[in-house]
Amino acid sequence: MANYVLVAGAWLGAWAWDDVVPHLHAAGHGAYPVTLSGLGERKRQPAGQRTHVQDVVDEVERRGLSDVVLVGHSYSGIPVGQAAERIGDRLNHAVFVDSEVPSDGISFADRWWQGRHAFEETLAGDGGSWAPLTLADCEGQGLTGEQSGRLVSGATPHPGASLTEPAEMRRPVGELPATYVKCLLDGPEPSEYVAASVSSGGWEYAEMDTGHWPMFSAPDDLARILLRPASRA
């Protein structure tokens, strides 16, 4: 039995995995979705990047989990990649779902497509947080109206410090046993940082013909990909 620790991206909490968890349980595995500090029901808790890494590590250690498959979606690939390094031989595999990946000394904001300064101005305009996504952000992402509504209504502002603090990695993330899942409606190619890890030959690569939030738009297909590492154990 594998133990899945699932971390959704910016603005989202454990609830985002509600349609995926039953598939993992049905296959006989443990599934533990995490709400990061400063989000969802934990929105009043201060949080930076290191806090989010510790949230993931604490979930593994508090539950005494082994044979762990860490799953990071979007922003959460950054703390999940760091946590995967920190949990040592408890790790079975990491799965990065249409996500960012950590590099030592680099923050989410550093790789923002308009540059770090523009991103910091966005955060400053929202009181230091990243404002939640809107229905307009969901367009073209393979979501039904109901799915978009559920996604937007559950989103909470994302703590800005977690986006501007740099990652801390002892080794390149590409050395982890991992799979990268690219959601094609959000762009046909992974970022150059991800492509370097995939092309090194150490990572598996999967594509989904859906948008950036596959836990909502295609939970059955996503679960099938997530189950692959456990089937090889």
Beta strands, then each sheet from edge to edge (+ up, - down):
strand 1: 3-7
strand 2: 30-34
strand 3: 68-73
strand 4: 91-97
strand 5: 129-130
strand 6: 158-159
strand 7: 178-183
strand 8: 203-208
sheet 1: 2+ 1+ 3+ 4+ 7+ 8+
sheet 2: 5+ 6-
end
